[in-house]
Amino acid sequence: MPKLVVRGYTMSLDGYTAAPGQSLENPFGVGGMPIMDWALATRTFKIMFGSEGGSTGIDDGFAARADDGIGATIMGRNMFSPLRGAWRDEEWKGWWGPNPPYHHPVFVLTHHARKSFPMEGGTSFEFVTEGIEVALKKAFAVANGKDVRIGGGTNLVRQYLNAGLIDELHLVMTTKLLGGGERLFENGDETAKQYECVEFVPSETVSHIRLVKRK
């Protein structure tokens, strides 16, 4: 049965998944980018961004498997764009250039309507204003029996988590400290009741943790 999953979701040692002050220059907030050092160093990410080299091993293995079996992605407005409010500039089509790394339909949760559009490589963006359950229904409808992934940001993942709709989370715990920002686990008691850790794999740089929903 297809699942709703989170993969490669990275957080600081003090529990933050992004720093305050997101902007075009700081997609993870001011000072937040270092939590992604583990991923950017891998061979998988180097290839994704048109470079050569990169590390292999545990971190690269998790990065390479992040797309396995994924038929659609859901993300929040903040992950798609640093812009806020009404879509004043519809020329903005994401952080990723003309050929985004998804290669399947992507649904963006937003309070402001915008027309859908296709991109190179099979990625398309559709904007959903009716809430998380409508977005999930749309995503499963086009995923062709594959899993649906939540890409972020933190507020959106937390909404699905608090609704008990996420089947599996792959979290990446770094050794970086951010000191502030957005926390994923604001409702710890319910998370502990609904999910359990089934895999813990440390690498030289981070720890990979997989949580699954209790049956």
CYANA upper distance limits for C-alpha pairs under 8 A (distance plus 0.5 A):
  1 MET  CA    145 GLY  CA      8.19
  2 PRO  CA    140 PHE  CA      8.48
  2 PRO  CA    145 GLY  CA      6.48
  2 PRO  CA    146 LYS  CA      6.01
  2 PRO  CA    147 ASP  CA      5.25
  2 PRO  CA    148 VAL  CA      7.94
  3 LYS  CA    146 LYS  CA      8.22
  3 LYS  CA    147 ASP  CA      5.36
  3 LYS  CA    148 VAL  CA      6.79
  3 LYS  CA    166 ILE  CA      8.15
  3 LYS  CA    167 ASP  CA      6.39
  3 LYS  CA    168 GLU  CA      8.16
  4 LEU  CA    147 ASP  CA      6.48
  4 LEU  CA    148 VAL  CA      5.43
  4 LEU  CA    149 ARG  CA      6.29
  4 LEU  CA    150 ILE  CA      7.83
  4 LEU  CA    165 LEU  CA      7.57
  4 LEU  CA    166 ILE  CA      5.65
  4 LEU  CA    167 ASP  CA      5.88
  4 LEU  CA    168 GLU  CA      7.34
  5 VAL  CA    147 ASP  CA      7.60
  5 VAL  CA    148 VAL  CA      6.74
  5 VAL  CA    149 ARG  CA      5.33
  5 VAL  CA    150 ILE  CA      6.80
  5 VAL  CA    166 ILE  CA      6.42
  5 VAL  CA    167 ASP  CA      6.34
  5 VAL  CA    168 GLU  CA      5.35
  5 VAL  CA    169 LEU  CA      6.27
  5 VAL  CA    170 HIS  CA      8.48
  6 VAL  CA    149 ARG  CA      6.07
  6 VAL  CA    150 ILE  CA      5.84
  6 VAL  CA    151 GLY  CA      7.29
  6 VAL  CA    166 ILE  CA      8.15
  6 VAL  CA    168 GLU  CA      6.81
  6 VAL  CA    169 LEU  CA      5.05
  6 VAL  CA    170 HIS  CA      6.35
  6 VAL  CA    171 LEU  CA      8.36
  7 ARG  CA     66 ALA  CA      6.32
  7 ARG  CA    149 ARG  CA      7.84
  7 ARG  CA    150 ILE  CA      8.39
  7 ARG  CA    151 GLY  CA      8.21
  7 ARG  CA    169 LEU  CA      6.50
  7 ARG  CA    170 HIS  CA      5.07
  7 ARG  CA    171 LEU  CA      7.20
  8 GLY  CA     62 PHE  CA      7.93
  8 GLY  CA     63 ALA  CA      7.47
  8 GLY  CA     66 ALA  CA      7.29
  8 GLY  CA    170 HIS  CA      6.02
  8 GLY  CA    171 LEU  CA      6.10
  8 GLY  CA    172 VAL  CA      6.45
  9 TYR  CA     17 THR  CA      8.31
  9 TYR  CA    169 LEU  CA      8.38
  9 TYR  CA    170 HIS  CA      6.85
  9 TYR  CA    171 LEU  CA      5.27
  9 TYR  CA    172 VAL  CA      6.27
 10 THR  CA     17 THR  CA      6.51
 10 THR  CA     35 ILE  CA      7.29
 10 THR  CA     36 MET  CA      7.57
 10 THR  CA    171 LEU  CA      6.32
 10 THR  CA    172 VAL  CA      5.00
 10 THR  CA    173 MET  CA      6.57
 10 THR  CA    174 THR  CA      7.70
 11 MET  CA     15 GLY  CA      6.22
 11 MET  CA     16 TYR  CA      5.75
 11 MET  CA     17 THR  CA      4.78
 11 MET  CA     18 ALA  CA      7.99
 11 MET  CA     35 ILE  CA      7.18
 11 MET  CA    171 LEU  CA      7.97
 11 MET  CA    172 VAL  CA      6.73
 11 MET  CA    173 MET  CA      5.85
 11 MET  CA    174 THR  CA      6.74
 12 SER  CA     16 TYR  CA      5.64
 12 SER  CA     17 THR  CA      6.77
 12 SER  CA     35 ILE  CA      6.69
 12 SER  CA    173 MET  CA      6.67
 12 SER  CA    174 THR  CA      5.75
 12 SER  CA    175 THR  CA      6.90
 12 SER  CA    176 LYS  CA      5.66
 12 SER  CA    177 LEU  CA      5.96
 12 SER  CA    178 LEU  CA      6.88
 13 LEU  CA    173 MET  CA      6.87
 13 LEU  CA    174 THR  CA      6.19
 13 LEU  CA    175 THR  CA      5.71
 13 LEU  CA    176 LYS  CA      6.13
 13 LEU  CA    177 LEU  CA      6.01
 13 LEU  CA    178 LEU  CA      8.49
 14 ASP  CA    176 LYS  CA      8.48
 14 ASP  CA    177 LEU  CA      6.32
 14 ASP  CA    178 LEU  CA      7.49
 14 ASP  CA    179 GLY  CA      7.46
 15 GLY  CA    183 ARG  CA      6.38
 15 GLY  CA    184 LEU  CA      7.89
 15 GLY  CA    185 PHE  CA      8.43
 16 TYR  CA    178 LEU  CA      7.25
 16 TYR  CA    179 GLY  CA      8.38
 16 TYR  CA    180 GLY  CA      7.17
 16 TYR  CA    181 GLY  CA      6.33
 16 TYR  CA    182 GLU  CA      5.78
 16 TYR  CA    183 ARG  CA      5.17
 16 TYR  CA    184 LEU  CA      7.54
 17 THR  CA    154 THR  CA      7.31
 17 THR  CA    181 GLY  CA      7.75
 17 THR  CA    182 GLU  CA      6.31
 17 THR  CA    183 ARG  CA      6.55
 17 THR  CA    184 LEU  CA      7.35
 18 ALA  CA     28 PHE  CA      5.66
 18 ALA  CA     29 GLY  CA      6.49
 18 ALA  CA     32 GLY  CA      6.10
 18 ALA  CA    154 THR  CA      8.41
 18 ALA  CA    178 LEU  CA      8.50
 18 ALA  CA    181 GLY  CA      6.02
 18 ALA  CA    182 GLU  CA      6.08
 18 ALA  CA    183 ARG  CA      8.38
 19 ALA  CA     28 PHE  CA      6.56
 19 ALA  CA     29 GLY  CA      4.90
 19 ALA  CA     30 VAL  CA      6.39
 19 ALA  CA     31 GLY  CA      6.98
 19 ALA  CA     32 GLY  CA      5.35
 19 ALA  CA    178 LEU  CA      6.98
 19 ALA  CA    180 GLY  CA      6.55
 19 ALA  CA    181 GLY  CA      4.65
 19 ALA  CA    182 GLU  CA      7.11
 20 PRO  CA     28 PHE  CA      8.47
 20 PRO  CA     29 GLY  CA      5.39
 20 PRO  CA     30 VAL  CA      6.59
 20 PRO  CA    180 GLY  CA      7.45
 20 PRO  CA    181 GLY  CA      5.32
 20 PRO  CA    182 GLU  CA      7.97
 21 GLY  CA     26 ASN  CA      7.93
 21 GLY  CA     29 GLY  CA      5.09
 21 GLY  CA     30 VAL  CA      5.97
 22 GLN  CA     26 ASN  CA      5.87
 22 GLN  CA     27 PRO  CA      5.80
 22 GLN  CA     28 PHE  CA      6.37
 22 GLN  CA     29 GLY  CA      4.41
 22 GLN  CA     30 VAL  CA      7.07
 22 GLN  CA     82 PRO  CA      7.09
 23 SER  CA     27 PRO  CA      6.13
 23 SER  CA     29 GLY  CA      7.23
 23 SER  CA     82 PRO  CA      5.70
 24 LEU  CA     82 PRO  CA      6.25
 26 ASN  CA     30 VAL  CA      6.17
 26 ASN  CA     31 GLY  CA      8.22
 26 ASN  CA     32 GLY  CA      8.18
 26 ASN  CA     33 MET  CA      8.00
 27 PRO  CA     33 MET  CA      8.15
 27 PRO  CA     82 PRO  CA      7.78
 28 PHE  CA     32 GLY  CA      5.42
 28 PHE  CA     33 MET  CA      5.97
 29 GLY  CA     33 MET  CA      7.83
 31 GLY  CA    178 LEU  CA      7.84
 32 GLY  CA    178 LEU  CA      7.19
 33 MET  CA     37 ASP  CA      7.83
 34 PRO  CA    176 LYS  CA      7.65
 35 ILE  CA    174 THR  CA      6.84
 35 ILE  CA    176 LYS  CA      6.58
 36 MET  CA     40 LEU  CA      6.79
 37 ASP  CA     41 ALA  CA      6.66
 38 TRP  CA     42 THR  CA      7.49
 38 TRP  CA     59 ASP  CA      7.55
 38 TRP  CA    205 THR  CA      7.01
 38 TRP  CA    206 VAL  CA      7.58
 39 ALA  CA     45 PHE  CA      6.98
 39 ALA  CA     59 ASP  CA      7.55
 39 ALA  CA     60 ASP  CA      7.95
 39 ALA  CA     63 ALA  CA      7.45
 40 LEU  CA     45 PHE  CA      6.03
 40 LEU  CA     46 LYS  CA      7.27
 41 ALA  CA     45 PHE  CA      7.56
 41 ALA  CA     46 LYS  CA      7.62
 41 ALA  CA     54 GLY  CA      5.98
 41 ALA  CA     55 SER  CA      6.50
 42 THR  CA     46 LYS  CA      6.80
 42 THR  CA     54 GLY  CA      5.15
 42 THR  CA     55 SER  CA      4.98
 42 THR  CA     56 THR  CA      6.71
 42 THR  CA     59 ASP  CA      7.33
 42 THR  CA     60 ASP  CA      5.60
 42 THR  CA     63 ALA  CA      8.14
 43 ARG  CA     47 ILE  CA      6.69
 43 ARG  CA     52 GLU  CA      7.87
 43 ARG  CA     53 GLY  CA      6.36
 43 ARG  CA     54 GLY  CA      4.36
 43 ARG  CA     55 SER  CA      5.67
 43 ARG  CA     56 THR  CA      6.56
 43 ARG  CA     60 ASP  CA      6.81
 44 THR  CA     48 MET  CA      6.72
 44 THR  CA     54 GLY  CA      7.99
 44 THR  CA     60 ASP  CA      6.64
 44 THR  CA     63 ALA  CA      6.88
 44 THR  CA     64 ALA  CA      6.28
 45 PHE  CA     49 PHE  CA      6.79
 45 PHE  CA     54 GLY  CA      8.33
 45 PHE  CA     63 ALA  CA      8.10
 46 LYS  CA     50 GLY  CA      6.74
 46 LYS  CA     51 SER  CA      5.29
 46 LYS  CA     52 GLU  CA      6.35
 46 LYS  CA     53 GLY  CA      7.21
 46 LYS  CA     54 GLY  CA      6.52
 47 ILE  CA     51 SER  CA      5.81
 47 ILE  CA     52 GLU  CA      6.69
 48 MET  CA    101 PRO  CA      7.46
 55 SER  CA     60 ASP  CA      7.16
 56 THR  CA     60 ASP  CA      5.60
 56 THR  CA     61 GLY  CA      7.68
 57 GLY  CA     61 GLY  CA      6.50
 58 ILE  CA     62 PHE  CA      6.96
 58 ILE  CA    203 SER  CA      6.51
 59 ASP  CA     63 ALA  CA      6.72
 59 ASP  CA    203 SER  CA      7.22
 59 ASP  CA    206 VAL  CA      8.48
 60 ASP  CA     64 ALA  CA      6.42
 61 GLY  CA     65 ARG  CA      6.78
 62 PHE  CA     66 ALA  CA      6.77
 69 GLY  CA    146 LYS  CA      6.06
 69 GLY  CA    147 ASP  CA      6.44
 70 ILE  CA    143 ALA  CA      7.96
 70 ILE  CA    146 LYS  CA      6.04
 70 ILE  CA    147 ASP  CA      5.31
 70 ILE  CA    148 VAL  CA      6.21
 70 ILE  CA    149 ARG  CA      7.05
 71 GLY  CA    104 HIS  CA      6.74
 71 GLY  CA    105 PRO  CA      7.97
 71 GLY  CA    142 VAL  CA      7.83
 71 GLY  CA    143 ALA  CA      4.57
 71 GLY  CA    144 ASN  CA      7.07
 71 GLY  CA    145 GLY  CA      8.04
 71 GLY  CA    146 LYS  CA      5.46
 71 GLY  CA    147 ASP  CA      6.26
 71 GLY  CA    148 VAL  CA      6.42
 72 ALA  CA    104 HIS  CA      6.15
 72 ALA  CA    105 PRO  CA      5.62
 72 ALA  CA    106 VAL  CA      6.33
 72 ALA  CA    107 PHE  CA      8.38
 72 ALA  CA    139 ALA  CA      6.18
 72 ALA  CA    140 PHE  CA      7.82
 72 ALA  CA    142 VAL  CA      7.60
 72 ALA  CA    143 ALA  CA      5.79
 72 ALA  CA    146 LYS  CA      8.41
 72 ALA  CA    147 ASP  CA      7.70
 72 ALA  CA    148 VAL  CA      5.53
 72 ALA  CA    149 ARG  CA      6.93
 73 THR  CA    102 TYR  CA      8.28
 73 THR  CA    104 HIS  CA      8.09
 73 THR  CA    105 PRO  CA      7.03
 73 THR  CA    106 VAL  CA      5.22
 73 THR  CA    107 PHE  CA      6.77
 73 THR  CA    139 ALA  CA      7.51
 73 THR  CA    148 VAL  CA      6.16
 73 THR  CA    149 ARG  CA      5.25
 73 THR  CA    150 ILE  CA      6.19
 73 THR  CA    151 GLY  CA      6.92
 74 ILE  CA    106 VAL  CA      6.20
 74 ILE  CA    107 PHE  CA      5.24
 74 ILE  CA    108 VAL  CA      6.48
 74 ILE  CA    109 LEU  CA      8.00
 74 ILE  CA    135 ALA  CA      7.72
 74 ILE  CA    136 LEU  CA      8.03
 74 ILE  CA    139 ALA  CA      7.78
 74 ILE  CA    148 VAL  CA      7.96
 74 ILE  CA    149 ARG  CA      6.75
 74 ILE  CA    150 ILE  CA      5.29
 74 ILE  CA    151 GLY  CA      6.51
 74 ILE  CA    152 GLY  CA      8.10
 75 MET  CA     79 MET  CA      6.81
 75 MET  CA     80 PHE  CA      7.58
 75 MET  CA    106 VAL  CA      7.86
 75 MET  CA    107 PHE  CA      6.75
 75 MET  CA    108 VAL  CA      5.50
 75 MET  CA    109 LEU  CA      6.80
 75 MET  CA    150 ILE  CA      6.35
 75 MET  CA    151 GLY  CA      5.60
 75 MET  CA    152 GLY  CA      5.55
 75 MET  CA    153 GLY  CA      7.10
 75 MET  CA    156 LEU  CA      7.62
 76 GLY  CA     80 PHE  CA      7.09
 76 GLY  CA    108 VAL  CA      5.86
 76 GLY  CA    109 LEU  CA      5.31
 76 GLY  CA    110 THR  CA      7.19
 76 GLY  CA    151 GLY  CA      8.49
 76 GLY  CA    152 GLY  CA      6.47
 76 GLY  CA    153 GLY  CA      6.20
 76 GLY  CA    155 ASN  CA      8.34
 76 GLY  CA    156 LEU  CA      6.31
 77 ARG  CA     81 SER  CA      6.57
 77 ARG  CA    108 VAL  CA      6.53
 77 ARG  CA    109 LEU  CA      6.27
 77 ARG  CA    110 THR  CA      5.87
 78 ASN  CA     82 PRO  CA      6.49
 78 ASN  CA     83 LEU  CA      8.22
 78 ASN  CA    153 GLY  CA      6.86
 79 MET  CA    151 GLY  CA      8.33
 79 MET  CA    152 GLY  CA      6.53
 79 MET  CA    153 GLY  CA      5.84
 80 PHE  CA     93 LYS  CA      8.42
 80 PHE  CA     94 GLY  CA      5.83
 80 PHE  CA     95 TRP  CA      7.43
 80 PHE  CA    108 VAL  CA      7.72
 81 SER  CA     92 TRP  CA      8.13
 81 SER  CA     94 GLY  CA      6.46
 81 SER  CA     95 TRP  CA      7.59
 83 LEU  CA     87 TRP  CA      8.24
 85 GLY  CA    112 HIS  CA      7.63
 86 ALA  CA    112 HIS  CA      6.19
 87 TRP  CA    112 HIS  CA      7.52
 87 TRP  CA    113 ALA  CA      8.49
 87 TRP  CA    114 ARG  CA      7.70
 93 LYS  CA     97 GLY  CA      8.12
 96 TRP  CA    100 PRO  CA      5.49
 96 TRP  CA    101 PRO  CA      7.83
 98 PRO  CA    119 MET  CA      6.69
 98 PRO  CA    120 GLU  CA      6.47
 99 ASN  CA    119 MET  CA      6.70
 99 ASN  CA    120 GLU  CA      5.15
 99 ASN  CA    121 GLY  CA      6.20
 99 ASN  CA    123 THR  CA      8.02
100 PRO  CA    119 MET  CA      7.85
100 PRO  CA    120 GLU  CA      7.78
100 PRO  CA    121 GLY  CA      7.82
100 PRO  CA    123 THR  CA      7.08
101 PRO  CA    123 THR  CA      8.34
102 TYR  CA    106 VAL  CA      8.18
102 TYR  CA    122 GLY  CA      8.32
102 TYR  CA    123 THR  CA      6.32
103 HIS  CA    121 GLY  CA      5.87
103 HIS  CA    122 GLY  CA      4.92
103 HIS  CA    123 THR  CA      4.77
103 HIS  CA    124 SER  CA      8.34
104 HIS  CA    122 GLY  CA      5.96
104 HIS  CA    123 THR  CA      5.09
104 HIS  CA    124 SER  CA      7.03
105 PRO  CA    122 GLY  CA      8.09
105 PRO  CA    123 THR  CA      5.98
105 PRO  CA    124 SER  CA      5.31
105 PRO  CA    125 PHE  CA      6.75
105 PRO  CA    126 GLU  CA      8.12
105 PRO  CA    139 ALA  CA      8.11
105 PRO  CA    142 VAL  CA      7.98
105 PRO  CA    143 ALA  CA      8.45
106 VAL  CA    123 THR  CA      7.43
106 VAL  CA    124 SER  CA      6.34
106 VAL  CA    125 PHE  CA      5.41
106 VAL  CA    126 GLU  CA      6.80
106 VAL  CA    139 ALA  CA      8.27
107 PHE  CA    125 PHE  CA      6.32
107 PHE  CA    126 GLU  CA      5.37
107 PHE  CA    127 PHE  CA      6.28
107 PHE  CA    128 VAL  CA      7.10
107 PHE  CA    135 ALA  CA      7.07
107 PHE  CA    139 ALA  CA      7.54
108 VAL  CA    125 PHE  CA      7.43
108 VAL  CA    126 GLU  CA      6.60
108 VAL  CA    127 PHE  CA      5.26
108 VAL  CA    128 VAL  CA      6.40
109 LEU  CA    127 PHE  CA      6.57
109 LEU  CA    128 VAL  CA      5.47
109 LEU  CA    129 THR  CA      6.58
109 LEU  CA    131 GLY  CA      7.38
109 LEU  CA    132 ILE  CA      7.78
109 LEU  CA    135 ALA  CA      7.74
110 THR  CA    127 PHE  CA      7.10
110 THR  CA    128 VAL  CA      6.55
110 THR  CA    129 THR  CA      5.79
111 HIS  CA    128 VAL  CA      8.46
111 HIS  CA    129 THR  CA      5.76
112 HIS  CA    129 THR  CA      7.11
113 ALA  CA    127 PHE  CA      7.00
113 ALA  CA    128 VAL  CA      7.72
113 ALA  CA    129 THR  CA      6.89
114 ARG  CA    127 PHE  CA      6.49
115 LYS  CA    126 GLU  CA      7.59
115 LYS  CA    127 PHE  CA      7.46
116 SER  CA    124 SER  CA      7.86
116 SER  CA    125 PHE  CA      6.02
116 SER  CA    126 GLU  CA      4.97
116 SER  CA    127 PHE  CA      6.83
117 PHE  CA    124 SER  CA      6.31
117 PHE  CA    125 PHE  CA      6.08
117 PHE  CA    126 GLU  CA      7.38
118 PRO  CA    122 GLY  CA      7.89
118 PRO  CA    123 THR  CA      6.65
118 PRO  CA    124 SER  CA      4.63
118 PRO  CA    125 PHE  CA      6.84
119 MET  CA    123 THR  CA      5.72
119 MET  CA    124 SER  CA      6.09
119 MET  CA    125 PHE  CA      8.40
128 VAL  CA    134 VAL  CA      8.20
128 VAL  CA    135 ALA  CA      6.72
130 GLU  CA    134 VAL  CA      6.54
130 GLU  CA    135 ALA  CA      7.96
131 GLY  CA    135 ALA  CA      6.91
132 ILE  CA    136 LEU  CA      6.63
132 ILE  CA    159 GLN  CA      8.28
132 ILE  CA    160 TYR  CA      7.69
133 GLU  CA    137 LYS  CA      6.67
134 VAL  CA    138 LYS  CA      6.71
135 ALA  CA    139 ALA  CA      6.61
136 LEU  CA    140 PHE  CA      6.70
137 LYS  CA    141 ALA  CA      6.65
138 LYS  CA    142 VAL  CA      7.16
139 ALA  CA    143 ALA  CA      6.57
139 ALA  CA    148 VAL  CA      7.10
140 PHE  CA    144 ASN  CA      7.89
140 PHE  CA    145 GLY  CA      7.84
140 PHE  CA    146 LYS  CA      8.30
140 PHE  CA    147 ASP  CA      8.05
140 PHE  CA    148 VAL  CA      7.00
143 ALA  CA    147 ASP  CA      7.35
143 ALA  CA    148 VAL  CA      7.40
150 ILE  CA    157 VAL  CA      7.18
151 GLY  CA    157 VAL  CA      8.45
152 GLY  CA    156 LEU  CA      6.55
152 GLY  CA    157 VAL  CA      6.33
153 GLY  CA    157 VAL  CA      6.88
154 THR  CA    158 ARG  CA      6.51
154 THR  CA    182 GLU  CA      7.19
154 THR  CA    183 ARG  CA      7.59
154 THR  CA    184 LEU  CA      6.30
155 ASN  CA    159 GLN  CA      6.76
155 ASN  CA    182 GLU  CA      8.45
155 ASN  CA    184 LEU  CA      7.97
156 LEU  CA    160 TYR  CA      7.00
157 VAL  CA    161 LEU  CA      6.50
157 VAL  CA    184 LEU  CA      7.93
158 ARG  CA    162 ASN  CA      6.40
158 ARG  CA    184 LEU  CA      6.41
158 ARG  CA    185 PHE  CA      7.80
158 ARG  CA    186 GLU  CA      8.49
159 GLN  CA    163 ALA  CA      6.70
160 TYR  CA    164 GLY  CA      6.84
160 TYR  CA    165 LEU  CA      5.97
160 TYR  CA    166 ILE  CA      6.66
161 LEU  CA    165 LEU  CA      6.64
161 LEU  CA    166 ILE  CA      6.21
161 LEU  CA    191 THR  CA      8.18
162 ASN  CA    187 ASN  CA      7.85
162 ASN  CA    190 GLU  CA      8.11
162 ASN  CA    191 THR  CA      8.13
164 GLY  CA    194 GLN  CA      7.98
166 ILE  CA    213 LYS  CA      7.79
167 ASP  CA    212 VAL  CA      6.30
167 ASP  CA    213 LYS  CA      5.71
168 GLU  CA    210 ARG  CA      7.63
168 GLU  CA    211 LEU  CA      6.14
168 GLU  CA    212 VAL  CA      4.87
168 GLU  CA    213 LYS  CA      6.77
169 LEU  CA    209 ILE  CA      8.48
169 LEU  CA    210 ARG  CA      6.09
169 LEU  CA    211 LEU  CA      5.57
169 LEU  CA    212 VAL  CA      6.92
170 HIS  CA    208 HIS  CA      7.41
170 HIS  CA    209 ILE  CA      6.17
170 HIS  CA    210 ARG  CA      4.94
170 HIS  CA    211 LEU  CA      6.96
171 LEU  CA    208 HIS  CA      6.42
171 LEU  CA    209 ILE  CA      5.59
171 LEU  CA    210 ARG  CA      6.73
171 LEU  CA    211 LEU  CA      8.41
172 VAL  CA    206 VAL  CA      7.03
172 VAL  CA    207 SER  CA      6.18
172 VAL  CA    208 HIS  CA      5.24
172 VAL  CA    209 ILE  CA      6.73
173 MET  CA    206 VAL  CA      6.13
173 MET  CA    207 SER  CA      5.62
173 MET  CA    208 HIS  CA      7.00
173 MET  CA    209 ILE  CA      8.07
174 THR  CA    205 THR  CA      7.54
174 THR  CA    206 VAL  CA      5.26
174 THR  CA    207 SER  CA      7.18
175 THR  CA    205 THR  CA      8.09
175 THR  CA    206 VAL  CA      7.28
185 PHE  CA    191 THR  CA      8.07
187 ASN  CA    191 THR  CA      6.93
188 GLY  CA    192 ALA  CA      6.57
189 ASP  CA    193 LYS  CA      6.90
190 GLU  CA    194 GLN  CA      6.67
191 THR  CA    195 TYR  CA      6.29
192 ALA  CA    196 GLU  CA      7.47
194 GLN  CA    213 LYS  CA      6.19
194 GLN  CA    214 ARG  CA      6.06
195 TYR  CA    211 LEU  CA      6.58
195 TYR  CA    212 VAL  CA      5.91
195 TYR  CA    213 LYS  CA      4.88
195 TYR  CA    214 ARG  CA      5.78
196 GLU  CA    211 LEU  CA      5.82
196 GLU  CA    212 VAL  CA      6.15
196 GLU  CA    213 LYS  CA      7.02
196 GLU  CA    214 ARG  CA      6.93
197 CYS  CA    209 ILE  CA      7.52
197 CYS  CA    210 ARG  CA      6.28
197 CYS  CA    211 LEU  CA      4.91
197 CYS  CA    212 VAL  CA      7.06
198 VAL  CA    209 ILE  CA      8.39
198 VAL  CA    210 ARG  CA      6.38
198 VAL  CA    211 LEU  CA      6.43
198 VAL  CA    212 VAL  CA      7.37
199 GLU  CA    208 HIS  CA      8.28
199 GLU  CA    209 ILE  CA      6.21
199 GLU  CA    210 ARG  CA      5.54
199 GLU  CA    211 LEU  CA      7.78
200 PHE  CA    207 SER  CA      7.47
200 PHE  CA    208 HIS  CA      6.24
200 PHE  CA    209 ILE  CA      5.21
200 PHE  CA    210 ARG  CA      7.12
201 VAL  CA    207 SER  CA      6.23
201 VAL  CA    208 HIS  CA      5.50
201 VAL  CA    209 ILE  CA      7.04
202 PRO  CA    206 VAL  CA      6.51
202 PRO  CA    207 SER  CA      4.58
202 PRO  CA    208 HIS  CA      6.46
203 SER  CA    207 SER  CA      6.45
203 SER  CA    208 HIS  CA      8.24
